């Protein structure tokens, strides 16, 4: 008899759907040869904006778009700071093949948006990498995620709010 045992069996819960999907995405990219990188959710302006070449007057830097904690620290608005930190840790010209899954925070929520959401972005640095490699990686990921019969179509588009014109 185990007197330290609880009187009733404690049932364990199940994984949250977001955790299940995140783990599946990580597993697929790991099988495709990507490493998994993580970084702080509270970041400095340097890694969130400056290292990503956001102009000083870019709208994403505004207080109404980002959750600032101090003048120089904020909740990350994208997982790109993980890319910057990964590149800082690697020797110049050394290949990088990584994804950065994680929570990000933006001050643009309403009835259809949450201020906290999950993002996965990838980075490949190597010789002879082309746009065809990106398309092939995305197609392979989608077929692993949704099945071999998944039809993939790429359509070009332009998002002017992501561009910053030099004046």
C-alpha positions as a Markdown table, in Angstrom:
| # | Residue | x | y | z |
|---|---|---|---|---|
| 1 | Unk | 0.0 | 0.0 | 0.0 |
| 2 | Unk | 1.3 | 3.4 | -1.0 |
| 3 | Unk | 0.2 | 6.0 | 1.7 |
| 4 | Unk | 1.7 | 8.9 | -0.3 |
| 5 | Unk | -0.6 | 8.2 | -3.2 |
| 6 | Unk | -3.5 | 10.6 | -3.8 |
| 7 | Unk | -6.9 | 9.2 | -2.9 |
| 8 | Unk | -8.3 | 9.6 | -6.4 |
| 9 | Unk | -6.5 | 9.1 | -9.7 |
| 10 | Unk | -5.6 | 12.5 | -11.2 |
| 11 | Unk | -6.4 | 12.6 | -14.9 |
| 12 | Unk | -3.9 | 14.4 | -17.0 |
| 13 | Unk | -5.1 | 16.9 | -19.6 |
| 14 | Unk | -4.4 | 16.9 | -23.3 |
| 15 | Unk | -2.2 | 19.0 | -25.5 |
| 16 | Unk | -3.6 | 22.3 | -26.6 |
| 17 | Unk | -4.4 | 22.4 | -30.4 |
| 18 | Unk | -1.9 | 25.2 | -30.9 |
| 19 | Unk | 0.8 | 23.1 | -29.2 |
| 20 | Unk | -0.1 | 20.1 | -31.4 |
| 21 | Unk | 0.2 | 22.2 | -34.6 |
| 22 | Unk | 3.4 | 24.0 | -33.5 |
| 23 | Unk | 5.0 | 20.6 | -32.6 |
| 24 | Unk | 4.0 | 19.2 | -36.0 |
| 25 | Unk | 5.4 | 22.2 | -37.8 |
| 26 | Unk | 8.7 | 21.9 | -35.9 |
| 27 | Unk | 8.9 | 18.2 | -36.6 |
| 28 | Unk | 8.3 | 18.6 | -40.3 |
| 29 | Unk | 11.0 | 21.3 | -40.6 |
| 30 | Unk | 13.4 | 19.3 | -38.5 |
| 31 | Unk | 13.0 | 16.4 | -40.9 |
| 32 | Unk | 13.7 | 18.9 | -43.8 |
| 33 | Unk | 17.0 | 19.7 | -42.1 |
| 34 | Unk | 16.2 | 22.8 | -40.3 |
| 35 | Unk | 17.4 | 23.6 | -36.7 |
| 36 | Unk | 14.9 | 25.2 | -34.3 |
| 37 | Unk | 15.9 | 28.5 | -32.8 |
| 38 | Unk | 14.3 | 30.4 | -29.9 |
| 39 | Unk | 14.7 | 33.8 | -28.4 |
| 40 | Unk | 13.4 | 36.2 | -25.8 |
| 41 | Unk | 9.8 | 37.5 | -26.1 |
| 42 | Unk | 10.9 | 40.7 | -24.4 |
| 43 | Unk | 13.3 | 42.2 | -26.9 |
| 44 | Unk | 15.3 | 45.4 | -27.5 |
| 45 | Unk | 14.6 | 47.8 | -30.3 |
| 46 | Unk | 17.9 | 46.9 | -31.9 |
| 47 | Unk | 16.9 | 43.3 | -32.6 |
| 48 | Unk | 13.2 | 43.9 | -33.3 |
| 49 | Unk | 13.6 | 46.9 | -35.7 |
| 50 | Unk | 17.1 | 48.2 | -36.3 |
| 51 | Unk | 18.7 | 44.9 | -37.2 |
| 52 | Unk | 15.8 | 44.3 | -39.5 |
| 53 | Unk | 16.4 | 47.6 | -41.3 |
| 54 | Unk | 13.1 | 49.2 | -40.2 |
| 55 | Unk | 13.4 | 53.0 | -40.8 |
| 56 | Unk | 13.3 | 55.2 | -37.7 |
| 57 | Unk | 9.9 | 56.6 | -38.9 |
| 58 | Unk | 8.4 | 53.2 | -39.8 |
| 59 | Unk | 4.8 | 52.8 | -38.6 |
| 60 | Unk | 5.6 | 49.5 | -36.9 |
| 61 | Unk | 7.8 | 51.4 | -34.4 |
| 62 | Unk | 4.8 | 53.5 | -33.2 |
| 63 | Unk | 3.5 | 53.0 | -29.7 |
| 64 | Unk | 0.0 | 52.2 | -31.0 |
| 65 | Unk | 1.4 | 49.2 | -33.0 |
| 66 | Unk | 3.8 | 47.7 | -30.5 |
| 67 | Unk | 3.8 | 46.8 | -26.8 |
| 68 | Unk | 6.6 | 48.9 | -25.4 |
| 69 | Unk | 7.8 | 48.2 | -21.8 |
| 70 | Unk | 10.4 | 51.0 | -21.8 |
| 71 | Unk | 11.7 | 53.3 | -24.5 |
| 72 | Unk | 14.1 | 50.6 | -25.8 |
| 73 | Unk | 12.4 | 47.3 | -24.8 |
| 74 | Unk | 9.2 | 45.8 | -26.1 |
| 75 | Unk | 7.3 | 42.6 | -26.6 |
| 76 | Unk | 8.6 | 41.2 | -29.9 |
| 77 | Unk | 6.3 | 42.0 | -32.8 |
| 78 | Unk | 7.7 | 39.2 | -35.0 |
| 79 | Unk | 10.2 | 36.3 | -34.6 |
| 80 | Unk | 12.8 | 38.0 | -36.8 |
| 81 | Unk | 14.9 | 39.0 | -33.8 |
| 82 | Unk | 15.7 | 35.3 | -33.5 |
| 83 | Unk | 17.1 | 35.4 | -37.0 |
| 84 | Unk | 19.3 | 38.4 | -36.0 |
| 85 | Unk | 20.6 | 36.6 | -32.9 |
| 86 | Unk | 21.2 | 33.4 | -34.9 |
| 87 | Unk | 23.3 | 35.3 | -37.5 |
| 88 | Unk | 25.3 | 37.0 | -34.7 |
| 89 | Unk | 26.2 | 33.7 | -33.2 |
| 90 | Unk | 27.4 | 32.1 | -36.5 |
| 91 | Unk | 30.7 | 32.6 | -38.2 |
| 92 | Unk | 30.5 | 34.8 | -41.3 |
| 93 | Unk | 29.8 | 32.7 | -44.5 |
| 94 | Unk | 28.7 | 29.7 | -42.5 |
| 95 | Unk | 25.5 | 28.0 | -43.6 |
| 96 | Unk | 22.3 | 28.6 | -41.6 |
| 97 | Unk | 19.1 | 26.6 | -42.0 |
| 98 | Unk | 16.7 | 27.4 | -39.2 |
| 99 | Unk | 13.1 | 28.2 | -38.2 |
| 100 | Unk | 11.9 | 30.4 | -35.4 |
| 101 | Unk | 8.5 | 29.4 | -34.0 |
| 102 | Unk | 7.1 | 31.5 | -31.2 |
| 103 | Unk | 4.6 | 33.9 | -29.8 |
| 104 | Unk | 4.5 | 37.5 | -31.0 |
| 105 | Unk | 2.6 | 40.5 | -29.8 |
| 106 | Unk | 1.0 | 43.4 | -31.7 |
| 107 | Unk | -1.3 | 46.1 | -30.6 |
| 108 | Unk | -3.7 | 45.6 | -33.5 |
| 109 | Unk | -6.5 | 43.5 | -32.0 |
| 110 | Unk | -10.2 | 43.6 | -32.5 |
| 111 | Unk | -13.1 | 41.1 | -32.6 |
| 112 | Unk | -11.2 | 39.1 | -35.3 |
| 113 | Unk | -7.6 | 39.5 | -34.0 |
| 114 | Unk | -5.7 | 38.6 | -30.9 |
| 115 | Unk | -2.8 | 40.7 | -29.5 |
| 116 | Unk | -0.9 | 37.5 | -29.0 |
| 117 | Unk | -0.4 | 35.1 | -31.9 |
| 118 | Unk | 2.0 | 32.4 | -33.1 |
| 119 | Unk | 4.4 | 32.8 | -35.9 |
| 120 | Unk | 6.9 | 30.6 | -37.7 |
| 121 | Unk | 9.6 | 32.0 | -39.9 |
| 122 | Unk | 12.6 | 30.5 | -41.5 |
| 123 | Unk | 16.1 | 31.5 | -42.6 |
| 124 | Unk | 18.5 | 29.9 | -45.0 |
| 125 | Unk | 21.9 | 31.3 | -45.7 |
| 126 | Unk | 24.1 | 29.3 | -48.0 |
| 127 | Unk | 25.7 | 29.4 | -51.4 |
| 128 | Unk | 23.6 | 28.8 | -54.5 |
| 129 | Unk | 20.2 | 29.2 | -52.7 |
| 130 | Unk | 17.5 | 30.4 | -55.1 |
| 131 | Unk | 13.9 | 31.4 | -55.0 |
| 132 | Unk | 13.2 | 27.8 | -56.4 |
| 133 | Unk | 14.6 | 26.5 | -53.1 |
| 134 | Unk | 12.1 | 28.6 | -51.2 |
| 135 | Unk | 9.2 | 27.3 | -53.3 |
| 136 | Unk | 10.4 | 23.7 | -53.0 |
| 137 | Unk | 10.7 | 24.0 | -49.3 |
| 138 | Unk | 7.2 | 25.5 | -48.9 |
| 139 | Unk | 5.7 | 22.9 | -51.2 |
| 140 | Unk | 7.4 | 20.1 | -49.3 |
| 141 | Unk | 6.2 | 21.5 | -46.0 |
| 142 | Unk | 2.6 | 21.8 | -47.2 |
| 143 | Unk | 2.6 | 18.3 | -48.5 |
| 144 | Unk | 4.0 | 16.9 | -45.2 |
| 145 | Unk | 1.5 | 19.0 | -43.2 |
| 146 | Unk | -1.7 | 18.5 | -45.3 |
| 147 | Unk | -1.0 | 15.3 | -47.3 |
| 148 | Unk | 0.6 | 14.3 | -50.6 |
| 149 | Unk | -2.5 | 15.2 | -52.6 |
| 150 | Unk | -2.3 | 18.9 | -51.5 |
| 151 | Unk | -2.3 | 21.2 | -54.5 |
| 152 | Unk | 0.0 | 24.2 | -54.2 |
| 153 | Unk | -0.3 | 27.4 | -56.1 |
| 154 | Unk | 1.9 | 30.5 | -55.7 |
| 155 | Unk | 0.5 | 33.9 | -56.6 |
| 156 | Unk | 2.4 | 37.1 | -56.6 |
| 157 | Unk | 1.1 | 40.0 | -54.6 |
| 158 | Unk | 2.3 | 43.4 | -53.4 |
| 159 | Unk | 1.8 | 44.7 | -49.9 |
| 160 | Unk | 2.8 | 48.4 | -49.9 |
| 161 | Unk | 2.7 | 48.6 | -46.1 |
| 162 | Unk | 5.7 | 46.3 | -46.0 |
| 163 | Unk | 7.8 | 48.5 | -48.2 |
| 164 | Unk | 9.7 | 51.6 | -47.1 |
| 165 | Unk | 10.5 | 54.0 | -49.8 |
| 166 | Unk | 13.7 | 56.0 | -49.5 |
| 167 | Unk | 13.0 | 59.7 | -49.7 |
